[in-house]
Amino acid sequence: MSIMLGFIRKLAVALLLLVCMSHESHSQQKPPASSPDLAVQDEQRERVMRFEKELEQLRSLLKIPGMSAAILKDQQVVWAKGFGYSDYETRVAATPETPYEIASLTKTMAAILLMQLVEQGKVSLDDPMSRYSAEYKDDVIKVRHVLTMTSEGSAPGDQYSYNGNLFANLFDVIVKASGERFRKLLVKNILEKTGMNATVPGNDVGDNPSEMAQLLGADNEKNFVEALKRLSNSYRLYGAGEIIRTFNSRRGLNPASGIISTVNDLAKYDAAIDRQLFLKKATLEEMWTPTRSNKGRTLPYGLGWFVQQQRGLKLVWHYGYLPDLYSTLILKVPEKGITFILLANSDALSSPFRLGRGDVRDSAFASSFLRTFVFEDIYKVKLAEPDWTLSNKDFQNSLARLEKRSNGYKYEYEASSRKAIFNWLDTRRAEAHREIKLDRKIYAAYVGQYQVGANPAFTILDEGGRLMRQGRTKIELFPESETRFFAKAVDALFIFVKDEKGQITQLKIRQGENELIANRVK
């Protein structure tokens, strides 16, 4: 009995959370009621229950169909859970094994591959990008500038500006310096090393199975295709509360985006980072040091990771944002040995919070995690979660009451992130188009094939009185006038253009400030 008690005591002290907090029963004998270890377990269980409640409130408020989350402590998964649905229509539950596109979390893996080449002496961060990429015509912009998001502005290194498209140019650096295909290097140096069997290097892996099997290995290709079959559907909040299925038309993989993974696999990745399986300790410290501008100003980005200080602690993190598709977050507190991973099948983890500015606490989800599992220990008091369902006035009054017993903790980020959430929801409502009633017989005039430049043609169909655009995926078009239609699955307008004879000859497609003209070809 004493041996068992000693084991439990060490476990309770070492872990911030316990696996038993997910309400599973255990066959191990429990300590007597007088044991201080029981109080520790009860406290941590209560923290997890509060955290789960808050995550579910935020998910519901933001109309996120499904998300999956995990927490690691000292390289061990101590809590993992799915919320809502990976398939909203058929009510397939989200779980820790649900795959999602992880968007810009891909950047952290690409940065590791690049820094491995730096350790091997094959690349210097001060090499000019022009040595590797034809996109650069002179030697002014260095590899370091692209990796730290400081390549834009009047002079490279002057300022931080988040730009995933420029970060993708590191593809040429990694490929040329390594002599390997980027996808193959990712599989060999990260996925295989960690046993990340449910992580897929690109949503196009299943497009050419024989080529991928030859490049990545037959067993790997089989695992990737199986994971793709379980990929969570993606969704978009349209108007006040309509949840619309969406589809990712972008294919492939680059250093900025493209990986598909689960929270359980990303937990393996996170633990491997901390075990220094990929990089030396000194290299990790370099990655997780904020960049300084040419004038010595501290910037929010390191080498492929965001880095900031909060209450004397370093926060190392990254977010992912695929508009109308997926959003993600990984947040590490190295001094505490704790990591939070969160994946969702809509963009609402990221879209309201403008995380590219470089402050992770602008996210209500990150703020909740830090308050519950980090700041409660720092402030040495229970920091109760706010009720996110309250009206704005009641919410502000609630925060004021919570602060009176918070031992100095300020709920300022909760206040600002709630404002951001409701601004985002208001914008979604305001941007909704007004559908009109239209005689569906006129759809016959629009049916046909259209083509933008040399791109593959797409088809406009009439399916039982529903106008559809059929390309790689199919989306429905809704009328707001006789010739102007809008989509709910993507933020786009479709405007049919008639010639002088009244025949439809073109289709204009507007997305934001961009307009494409598709000529009718059939």
N, C-alpha and C positions, 0 to 999 in steps of 0.2 A: 504493500500500500504506500509506503514512504517513497519507494522508487517512482510509482505512478504520480504521486503528488509533486515530486521534484520535477518530473517531466512536464507536467501541466504548468507548473510555476514558470519554468523557463519559456515555455511556449507563449504564455500569457504576456510575459514581459517583452519577448522578442517581437511579437506581432501586434500591429495596431488593431487589426481585425482578426476574427476567427472564422474558419469555414463554417462553423456551426451557426454563424449569424444568419445564414440563409435558411434557417429554420429546419435543417435536417437533423434527424435524431442520430445519436452516436451510441455505440455499444460500449465505449470506454466507461469505467466506473467514475462517477463524479466525486469531487472533493466534498467533505462535510460542509454544512451550511456556514460554519464559523470560519471557513478558510477565506483569506483575503483574495485568493485567486478567483473565487466565485464572483466576488464583487467586480473584479476587473473584467471578467467575461460578460457579466450583465451590463456593465457600462458600455463595452464595445458593441454588444448586441443591440443595445438601445441606440447607439450612434448610427449603426447601419440601418435600423428601421426608420429613423428620422431621415437619413439620406435617401433611402429608397422612396419614401413618401414625397420628398421634395423633387426628386428627379421625375417622378410620375406626374406631379403637378405641372412642372415645366413642360414636359412632353405634351400633356393635354392642352396647356395654354397655347403652345406653338403649333398645335395640330400636327405633330410628328407621328406618322403611322407606326414606326418601329425604331427601336434603338437597342444597342447592346453595350454593356459596360463591364469593366473589370478594374480591380485595385490590386496592386502588388505591394508587398512589404518585404524588404530584404530578399528580393529576387524570387519570391513565392507568391502565387496567386492566392489571395486570402478572401476574395469575394468576386463573384462574376454573376451576371444576371441579364436576361433579356426583358425588354418592356415592349408591349404592343405587338405589332405584326410585321413580319417580313413580306407577307403577301396580304395586303389589306382587304382585297376582294374576297379571298377564300379563307381568311382568318388563320393563316399559318403563323404560329407564334415566332417571334424573334427570340433567339437564344445566344449564348456566348459562342456558339459554333456557326452562327449566321455570317456568310461572307457579304461584305460591302465594298464598293470602290472607295479607297481611302484618300483619293485626291492628293493634296500636297503633303501628306505624311510620307509620300514617295520621296520627297526631297531629302528627308533625313537619311534614307537608305542610300540615295545617290551620293550624298555628302560623305557617308562612310566609305563607299567604294572609291571616291576620289582621294580621301585622306589615307586609305590603304596604299594608293599609288604614291602619295607623298612620302609615306613611311618607307616605301621601297626605293625612293630616289628617282622614280620615273617621271614625276611632275614636281614642279615648284609652284607654290601659290603666287610667286612673283613672275612666273612666265607670262608673256603676252598671250592673250587669247588668239591673236593672229597666227601663232605657231600651230594652232590646232584647228581653227575654224575659219572658213572662208567668209563668214559673216563679218569679220573684223579686218579692216584694211590697214590699220597701223598698230603700233606697239603700246598705245596709251592705256588701253584697258587690259588689266591683268586678270588671271584666273581668280585671284583673291576678290577682286571687285564684283565679279559675277556671283561667286559663292556667298558673299556677304550682302548682296543686294545693294551695292554702292556703285554700280557701273553707270548709273544715269546722273544727269545734272550737268552743271557747267564744267566740272572737272571730276573724273572718277575718284571716289573716296571722300568726296565732300559731304554727301548726304545719303541717307537710307531711303530707298523707294522699292516697295515690294512689287516684283514683276516676275511672275512664273514663266512667261514666254522667254525672257532673257535667261533665266535659270536653266531652261531646257537646253541652251547652247552648250552646257557642260557635257552633253552627250558626246560631242566631238572630242573633247579633252579626254574623257574616260576611255573612249573607243581607241583613239589614236595612241594614247600612252600605254594602254594595256595590250593592244593587239587582239582584243577579244570583242565579240558582240556584246553590247550592253546587257541584253536580256540574259545571255549565258553567264556573264560575270555576276549578275545579281543572283541567279540561281546557285551558282557554285560557291560564292563567297558569303552569302547570307542565308538563303532559304534552306539549302542542304545542310549547312553547318548547324542550324538550329532546329531542324525537323519541322519546318513550317510547311507542312504538307497541304494545308488548306489555303495557302497564299498563292495567288496567280500573277505571274509577271506579264500583265496586259490582258485586256478584255478581248483581244483578237487571237488568243492562243488556239481557240477551237476552229479558227477559219481555215487553217491549213494543217491538219493533224500530222501528216507524214513529215512535213518540213520541221514542225516543232518537235516531233519525236526524235528526229535526227539531230537537231540542234541541242535539245535539252535532256534527251534520254526518254525512252518509251515509258518507263514507270512514272517519271515526273509529268510527262504529257498527259498520262491517264489520270493522275491525281488532279492536275489543273482542270481538265475537262469536267471531272466529277464536281469539283468545287464550283465551277461556273454554272452548273445545273442548279446549284443551291443559292446562287446569288440573289440577294434581296431585291425585290422590285424597288424602283425609285418613284417618288411622288412629288407633286407640287401643290402647295396651298393656293387655290384660286378664289378670289373674292373673300367673303366673310368666313367661309368654312368648308368649301368644296375641295375635297382631296382627289386630285387627278393623277392617274398613272402617267409617268413620263418614260422616255427612252433616251439612252445616250448614243448619239450619232457619231461621236468621236471614237476612233479605234486606235489601238496601239499603246505604246509605252515609251516614256522618255524620263529624264531625271526629275521633271517637275510633277508628273502625274501618271497614273495608269495602273498602279498595283491594286489588286483586290485581296482583302484579308479579313480575318475574324479577330475579335478581341483576344481569344485564347492564343492565336498565333502571334499576335502583336505582343502579348505578354511574354512569349518565348523570346521574341526579338529584344524586348526591353531588358529581360534578365541577362541575355547574352551581352548586351552593351555593358551592363554593370559588372559582369564577370570579366570584362575586357577580352572577350572572345574575338572581337573584330579589330580593335585598336588598342594601342598602349594607353596607359593612364595619362601620360603627359599629352598625348594627342587628343584624348577626350577633354582634358582640361582646356586645351587650346580651342577646341570646337565650342565649348560651353563658356567662352569668355566673350563678353560683348565687344563688338567692333568699335574702334574709335575713329572718328572722322579725321580728315587731314588737319583740322584745327583742335583735335583732342577731345571733341564732344563724344560722350558715350551714346551709342546707337543701340536699338533694341534687338539686333540680329547678330549672331555669331557666325559660325561656319556651318550653314545649313540648318540651324536651330535658332528659335527666339530665345533670348536670355534676359532676365530682369531680376532685380532685387526686391524683396518684400519682407519687411520686419527682420532684416538681417539674414534672410534665407535666399538662396539662389533658386529661381524658378526656371526650368529648362522645358521648353514646350514647342509644339507646332500644331497648327490647325489645318484642316482641309475643307475646301469649298468648291463643289461643282454645282453651279446655279441650277436650281430646279431638279437636282438629282440626289446628291449625297453630301454629307458634311461629317467632319471627324475632329477629334481632339486627343492629343497625348500631352500629359502634364507631369513632369518629374520634379520632385524636391529632393535632390541628391543627399543633402545633409540629414534628411529624415529617412532615406532609403525607401521612399514611397512614390508610387506612380499611379496615375489615373488614366484610363483609356476609355474613350467613348466614340461610338460609331452610330450613324443614323441614316435612314433611307429618305430623307428630305434635306433641303439645304439649311434648315432652321437652327442647327447648332451654331452656324457661323453667320448666316446672312444678316441677322439683326444687329450684330455686335461689332462689326468693323474691326476684326482682330488683326488685320494687316497693319494697323497703326502701332501694334507692338505691346499691348497691355492685356495679358490673359484674363485679368480679373474683370475686364469688361464683359466677359461671358458669364451669364448667370450660373451655368453648369460648373465652370471652374471655380467661381466664387463660393458656391455651395460646398464643393469638395474641400477647398482650402479652409473654409470656416469650420467645417465639421471635423476634419481629420488632421489639421495642422494648427490652426489658430486656437482651437479649444485647449490644446496643450500649452501653447505659449501664454495665453491669457488666464489659464488655470481656472476656467469657469465654463459651464455648459452654455454654448452659444446657440440659442434656440433658432430654428429656421422660421423665416417669415411665411405667412400664408399668402401665396401668390394669387389666390382666387379672389382676394378682397378688392373692393373698388379702390381707385387711386388715393382718395382721401383717407380711407380706412387703412390702406397699406402704409401710408406715411405715418399715420398715428401709431400703427403697430410697431414700426421701426423705432420710433421715439421711445416707446415703452420697453422694447427689447434692449435698447442702448442703456437704459437706466440700470440694468442688471448684467451688463456685459463686461464689467471690469475694464472699461476703456476701449473695447472693440467698437469700431464705427461701421455701421451698415451702409456706408456710402456707395459701395459697388452694387449692392443689392438694389438700392434706389435708382442708380443710373442704368443698370441693366434692365430693370423693369420698365423704365421709361423707353429704353431702346426697343424692348419687345412690343410695347403698345404702339409705338411709332411705326414699327414694321408691319404690325397687323392692320393699322389704319391705312398704310400705303397699299397693302394688298387689296383691301376693300375698295380703295379709291381707284385703283388701276383696273378693276374689273370692267369689262365692256358690257354694254346693254344689248342683249340679243333681241332681235325683232322677229315678228312673224312674217314669213315669206312663202310665196307660192313655190313649192318644191319643184314644180314643173320646169322652172327656169334653169335648174341645175344641169339639164341636158346640154345646154349651150357651153358649160364650163368643162364638161368631161373631155379628157384627152391627155396627151403627153406634153410635158414642158421640160425645158432644159436651160440651165444657167451655164453659159460658155461651153467649155468642153467637158463639164461634169456629167455624170450619168443622168439620164432623163428620169423624171418622176411622173407619176400619174395622178390625175384628179378623177375620183370615182364618185358615182352616185349609188350609195348602198341603201336602198329602201327609204329614200328621202333624207339621207344623211350624206352631206358632202365630205369626202375624205381625201386627204393627201397621202398617197402611197409612195414612199421611198424605201429606204432600208427599214423604216418602221412606218406604221400607219397612225395618223392623227386626224381627229375630226375638226372640221371648220364650221364656225357658227356665224350667221349673218348679222351685221349691224347696219347694212344697207344692201341694195340689190347687187352691188359689185364689191363691197368691202366685207371681208370675213376675218374673224379672229380665231385663234386657237387658245384652248385652255391648257394644253399640255406643254406649250412653249409660249414665251412672250413674243408673239409675232402677229403682224397683220398681213393678209393676203388680198391684194387688190387686182381684180381682173380688168384688163384694158381692152377696149373695143376700137376697131378701126372705123373709117368713115362709113362702111357698109353695115356696121353694127355687129361684126364678127369678133369674137375673142381671139386676140393675137398674142397677148402677153399676160404674164402674171407678175406683179411687183410684190416682193417679199420684204417687209420692213421689220427690222429688229433693232430697237433703240434708234441710234442715228445712222445705222447702216441700211442700205437698200440694195437688193439684188433684183435683176430683171431676168425672168425666165421666159424665153420665147416658146410659143406653142409650136411643136414639131409634128404633131399628129392629131 
